[in-house]
Amino acid sequence: MTGERVFELMRERGFSTASLADSVRIQRSTLENFFAGRHIHSDLLARIAGTLQTSVAYLMAISDDPQLAPAVPVN
């Protein structure tokens, strides 16, 4: 499910596999392996979420809302 959500958002946001891989500084083959179902490290998933302007929770299907929650100011 996670790879499917990344792929869907990637296309919606105008990224190719190569451009997303470049944006998060990984090899394209690493991203393609992820789409094929291989494990991905949490730090890399966080970088992908940031690049796609979504949350890790959405990518992991914990949330159905692809929009980032507004930042909460810290006092």
C-alpha positions as CSV (number, residue, x, y, z in Angstrom):
1,M,0.0,0.0,0.0
2,T,2.8,2.5,0.9
3,G,4.5,2.1,-2.5
4,E,1.2,2.6,-4.3
5,R,0.4,5.8,-2.4
6,V,3.9,7.2,-3.1
7,F,3.5,6.3,-6.8
8,E,0.1,7.9,-7.0
9,L,1.2,11.1,-5.3
10,M,4.3,11.2,-7.3
11,R,2.3,11.2,-10.6
12,E,-0.2,13.8,-9.2
13,R,2.6,16.1,-8.2
14,G,4.4,15.8,-11.5
15,F,7.4,13.7,-10.5
16,S,8.9,10.9,-12.6
17,T,10.6,8.1,-10.8
18,A,14.0,9.6,-11.7
19,S,13.1,13.1,-10.5
20,L,11.7,11.9,-7.2
21,A,14.8,9.7,-6.7
22,D,17.0,12.7,-7.4
23,S,15.0,14.9,-5.0
24,V,15.5,12.5,-2.1
25,R,19.0,11.6,-3.2
26,I,18.7,7.9,-3.8
27,Q,19.2,5.7,-6.9
28,R,16.2,5.2,-9.1
29,S,16.5,1.5,-8.7
30,T,16.0,1.9,-4.9
31,L,12.7,3.7,-5.5
32,E,11.7,1.1,-8.1
33,N,12.5,-1.7,-5.6
34,F,10.3,0.1,-3.1
35,F,7.4,0.2,-5.6
36,A,7.9,-3.5,-6.1
37,G,7.3,-4.2,-2.4
38,R,10.7,-4.0,-0.8
39,H,11.3,-2.5,2.6
40,I,12.2,1.2,2.9
41,H,13.9,2.8,5.9
42,S,11.8,5.2,7.9
43,D,14.2,8.2,7.3
44,L,13.9,7.7,3.6
45,L,10.1,7.5,3.8
46,A,10.1,10.7,5.8
47,R,12.2,12.4,3.0
48,I,9.8,11.1,0.4
49,A,6.8,12.4,2.3
50,G,8.4,15.8,2.7
51,T,9.2,16.0,-1.0
52,L,5.6,15.0,-1.9
53,Q,4.2,17.4,0.7
54,T,2.3,14.7,2.6
55,S,2.7,12.8,5.8
56,V,4.3,9.5,6.6
57,A,1.0,8.5,8.2
58,Y,-0.7,8.9,4.8
59,L,2.0,7.0,3.0
60,M,1.7,4.2,5.5
61,A,-2.1,4.1,5.2
62,I,-2.5,5.2,8.8
63,S,-4.4,8.3,7.6
64,D,-6.6,8.7,4.5
65,D,-5.8,12.4,4.2
66,P,-2.9,13.2,1.9
67,Q,-2.7,16.8,3.0
68,L,-0.1,17.8,5.5
69,A,-1.5,19.0,8.8
70,P,-0.7,22.7,9.6
71,A,2.4,23.1,11.7
72,V,1.6,23.7,15.4
73,P,3.6,26.6,16.8
74,V,5.7,25.8,19.8
75,N,5.7,28.4,22.6
